[in-house]
Amino acid sequence: MDLKSYINDARRGLIELPQVDEAKMRIERLNRLQSQLAENDLGGILLYDPINIRYATDCRNMQIWTMHNAARYCLVPTEGKAIMFDFVNCGHLSKGLDTIAESRPGTLWYHHTSGDKRPGLIDAWADELADVIAERCGNTRIAIDKLEPGGRSALTERQITTVFGQDIIERARCIKTLEELKAQQHSALVCMTALRAMRDMTVPGATENDLWAVLASMNSTLGGDYIETKLVVAGSNTNPWYTEASNKVLQPGEFLAIDTDMIGPFGYNTDISRTWLCQPAQPTPEQKTLYQTSYDQVHTNMGLIKAGVSLREFAEKAWKMPERYQDLDCRVLVHGTGMCNEYPQVPPLAFWERTGYNGVFEENMTLSIESYIGEVGRSHGVKLEQMVRVTDKGCEIIADFPFEEELLN
């Protein structure tokens, strides 16, 4: 089947899924964020991260570029609609969005646009923001997701109190509304269709880049946004993990390992991992052992999760990594998944003192359950990851792409 046939199949599947009420989803997300602001006695939150801006308003603009250029920002008051400060001549992007009261030209002071005029531009930026905060927020204690020190100091000089804001918005983001769950279903269907195509195209002579391009192309064609990583690798590139796709040519009998990290339709991430063989081939005993071990880790840990279980309790009861694989452990048992990876994240118990923290799994969190199994000095490893919704009874699978029966003992 050619790529066009997979795309047509996916389009039919998307029509059959429950349709997302985008207007309702926007307002519900804004309300969740504003509830968090009120609970923390804040007048509002200043957002620069494009993912946070999209969550709060559904307004997007050059998302990858604005991740490393502070070219647009948004003030969300605790009550009322947001004020967008957008890039040059981009006010039209806010039209029709009932989350935004107005769009203004932003004052931009990142280096390659401001040069030695930065101090004056920071002052102009801070003067305008201080006025808007006083007018729209009342309470001049605001949260900020990310901002260079010069900007924070300028706001402090204008009697604006600032606090760290990423934890505020991630608390809002971690519980999904019904419309968000529908959006995740749409993204998952696109991702699983791409994986089917990639699996069928995992043949000798294909390159890692060829297969990664299938994922990126399918996502773009079906209304998705971007892929956060290039973790599509084969053979010796599967051990250790985190090598990215290259022009390596696949050989029969090699593993192909994939971590999708796909920001799909509506901006929602489908983050699952699968590993399979480049055909024609028969799996070796070692390959089957690696795969079964990874499968056991994912499914044992998935069985421990339900609403009300504490993060610490989960880490204590989680599947124990055999010593031979510990050096290459990815050191994440589970993490939240929404518009990107998010709160909560749980490390193995051995790393709890360094990176563990208090919290509980809550209903309608969505999580990715991680596993990487590989041994130092060996030629290959297995990456598996399952994405689920938390319920009061356990886990509900969001992206139900099959595992490899031939690799399971």
N, C-alpha and C positions, 0 to 999 in steps of 0.2 A: 504494500500500500504506500503511495507517495504521500508527501507532507500535506498536500492539498486535501487529501481524503481524511487525514487525521483532523485537520482544521474544520472541515465540514461536519465531521462527527461531533466535535466539541461544540460547534455552534448550535447543533440540534440539542445537545445536552444542556447548554446554557438556557435555552428557551424553556426547557422542561423544569428547570429549577425554580423554586419560589423567587419571585422578582423582588429586588431590593427597592424599598421606598427611600430614595436618597435624601429627600427633604426631611423626612422624619428622622433618619439616621443623623443628619447634621445637627438638628436641634437637640436630640437626645445626648449627643456627645458634648455639645456646648453646655447643656444643663449639668452633666456629670462633672465637667471641669469646674463650673461655677460653684457647685456644691462643695467641692474640695477647697476652693478659695474661701468660701464662707466659713467652713469648719476650721480653717487655719487663720481666721481673722485677718484676711488680706483684702486690699482694695482691688487687686487685679493681678495679672501676670503678663510680663513682656516676653514674647516668644520670637526666637530667631531660627530655631531648628525647623527646617521645612516640613518634617514629619509632624512635629507638634502643631505647626500652623495649619496643616491640612486637617489634623484631628479636630482642632478647635473651630475651624471655619469651612473646611472643604475647598479652600482656595489654594491652588498650586501654581507654581511658576518656576520653570527651570530647576527642578528639584535637586538633581545631582550637582549642578553648578552652584546653587545657593547653599549646599552643604559645606562648601569651602570658600565661599564669598558671602560676606554678611550684607547681602544686597536687598533684603526685604525683612520687615519685622512687623509684629502685630501686637497690639495691646488689647487684652481681653479683660474688661472690668468684671467685678463680681456680680454686678447686675447690669443688664442691657447687652447690646450687641458690640462686636469687636470693631476696632479702628485699625485698618490695614495701612501700612506704610510700604508702598510697593516700589518696584524698580521703575526706571524711566518709561513713561507713557504706557503703564500697565494697569491703569485704573479700571479698564474694561473687564479685567479678569474677576473683579468682585461683583459685577452686575448680576442680579438675579439670585444672589446668595443671601438668604434671610438670616444668616449669622453675622453679617457685616453691616454696620451702620454707615460707614463711609470709607473711602479709599483716598489716601493722600500720597503725594510723592515722598519717598523716603529720603532722609539725609544720610548719605553713604560716606563712610570714612575708613574703609579698608585701604591698604597701602597703595595699590596700583591705580586707584582712582583719586586718592587724596594727596599723596606725596607729602610735601612739607606744609600743606594747608590743613593737615589733620587736626591740630589743636583748635583752630577756628571752627571747623566742621563739627567736632565733638561738642563744642559749646552751643552751636546752633541746634544740633540734635537734642541735647539735654534740655535746652530752654523750651523747645516745642513739647517734648515729652512731659516735662514737669507741669506745663500748663494743661496738657490734656489729662494727665493723671489727676490734677487738682479738680478739673471740671467734671470728668467722667467717673472717677473712682472714689473721690471723697477721701477715703482712707489712703494716706500716702505711703503705707507699708505694702510693697508689692513684691511678687516673686519674679525671678528671671531665670530662664532655662540655661542660656549661655551668653556671655558677654565679656569682651576684653576689659582688663582692669581700668583703662582710661575712661570708659563709658560709665562703669559702676561708680568710680570716684566723682565723676561729673554730676551724677544724679544725687550722690550723697551731699555734695556741696549745695544742692538745691533743696535740701531737706526731704529727699525721698529715701525712705528706708528700704533696703533690698535684702531679700533672702533667697536661698537656693531653691529653684523652682522645678527642677527635673523630677524630684520625688513627688511633687504635687500633681503634675500632669500624668505621671506614670501610675499613680494611685487611681486616677480617673480612668485611664486607658485599660487597666488590667481586667476590669469586668466588662464583658461584651454585651451589648444590647441585642435584641432579637434581630434587628436589621443588620448589625455588624456580623452576627453569626451567618446570616444569609450571604453577605458579601464574602465571608471566608469560604463558604461552600462554592461560590462562583470561582474564586481564585484557585481553590483546590482542584476543581474539575479541569481548569486550564492546565495546571501543573501536572496532573495525572495523565492527561492526554499527551503532553510533551514527553513524559517519561515512557509511555507506551511506544511513541515514535523512536525515542532514543534507544530503547531496548532492542527494537527491531533493527535499528541501524548500527548496533554494536557488532561490527563484523571486521575481519582482518582488512587492513588498508585504510579504514577510517581513522581520523585523528581525534585527539581530545577536543581540539578546537571545533572540529566538525560537529561533534555531539553537543558541546556547550551551545553552539550557535542554534541548534534545534530548539533548545529550551528558550533562548532569548528571542528567537523569531516567533515561536508559537505564542509566547507571552505578549509580545508587541502586537501581533496580528489580531489577537483576541481581546485587546483592550487593556492589557497590563502595562506596568510602568517601567520596571528595570529589574536587573538581577544584581544582588548586592555583592556576590563573590563569583569566582570562576572555579569552583571546586568540583570539577569533572575530570577525573584522572584515572589512569590505567597502569597496571603492572607495578613496577617498582616505585612509581609516583604515588601509590596508595600507602606507602610506608616510608617515613612517618607521614601523618596527616598534615594538611594545610599547604601542600604544593598546589599551584593553580594550573589550569588547562594550558597546554602547549601544543606544538605541532607533532608531538610524539604519535607515532603510528601504532595502532593496536595490533596485537598478535593473538593467535588462537590460544585459548586457555588462560589468558590474563583476566584478572578482575578489572571491572570498571566500577568505580565508586563515585557517588554523586551526593552533594549536599545542595538542595535546590535554591534556598535563600531567594525565592522569587517574589518580588513585589508585584502582585497581579492586579486584576480588575478592582476598582474602588480603592486602590492603594493598600490592599491587605496582603500580608506575607504568608506564603505557603512554604514552611520550612520543614521538609522531610528529607531523609537520606535513604538511599538504597545502594546495594552492591550486587552485581551479577557478573557472569562469565561472558567473555568474548567467544562466540561460537564459530566453528564447531569445536567442542571440547568436552571432556569428562572432568569433573572436579577431582582434585587430589584429596587425600585424607586430611592434609593440613588445611586446605581451603575450607573443607566442610567443618572442621573443628573451629576455625576462626569465625565462620559465619554463624554456626550454632551458638557459640559463646556470646556473640553480639546480640543475636536474637533473644537469648535467654535474659540478658541484661535489660533490654528494652521491655520485654513482656513481664518480667518479674517486677520491675519498678512501676510499670503501668498499673499493675494489680494492687499497688499500695496507695494509689492516689484517689482521694475523694474529698469532697468539701468537708472542712473541719479538721483535717489532719494538719498538724504543724509541720513547718519546713524542717525543723530539727528532728522531729519524730520520723519523718520520711527518710532523712539522711541516715539515721541510726538503723533503720530496718532495710535500707536499700541493698540490692544485690552487691556482693563483695567481689571486687576485681581480683582475679588470680594474680599472684606476685609476678609471674613472668610477663604480664601485660601492663603492669602499673606504671612503668617509666613513660609510656606513650599514651596514658589515659588523657582524654581531653579535659578532664577535671570539671566537667559540668554534667550533672545528672539530669537536670530538667531546667528549662527556662520558659518564661512567658513569651507568647508570640501574638502580635497584633498587626500594626503597620510596619513593625520591625521586631527584632528581639527586644524584650522588655521585662519588667518586674513580673513575677519573682524569678530569681535564679538560685539554684541549690547546688552547692559543690559536694563532692564526696566528703564523708565524715572526717577523713584524715586532713582535710583542708578547712574544716569548719572554723577553727580559731582565727584563720586569716581572712576568709571571705564569706563565711556563713552569717546569717542574720535571722532575727525573729520574724515570724509571720505564719500565716495559715493558707492552705489552698481554699479557694472560695468558689461557689457555684458560678458558672459561666466565665471563669478564667479559661483561656486557651493556652495550652502548653505544648512544647516540643520535648520529647523524652529522648535523650542522647545516648549514643554508644559509639565508641571507636575501639576496636580490638586489633592490636598489632604488637609484635615483639621486636625489640631492638635488634638490628642486624639481619632481619628476615626481609624477603623481597616483596611482601605484600601485606595488606591489612584490610579490615572490613569496617565500613561506616554504615550504620543503620540509625534511623531516627523516625519516631512516630509522632504525629500531631493530633492532639485530643482536646475535647472540651470537658471541663470538670463538672460533675454532677454530684448530688448527695449520695448516689449509689456507687460511683466510680468514674470511669472514663468513657467518653463517647468519641469514637474515631472520626476525625474530620476528613483526612485524606487517605482513603482506604486502598492504597496501591498495594498489590500483592507482594508477598515475599517469595523467595526462590525455593521451591520444593526440592529441587535437585541438590541444594546445598544444605538442607536440613537433615540431620541424622535420624 
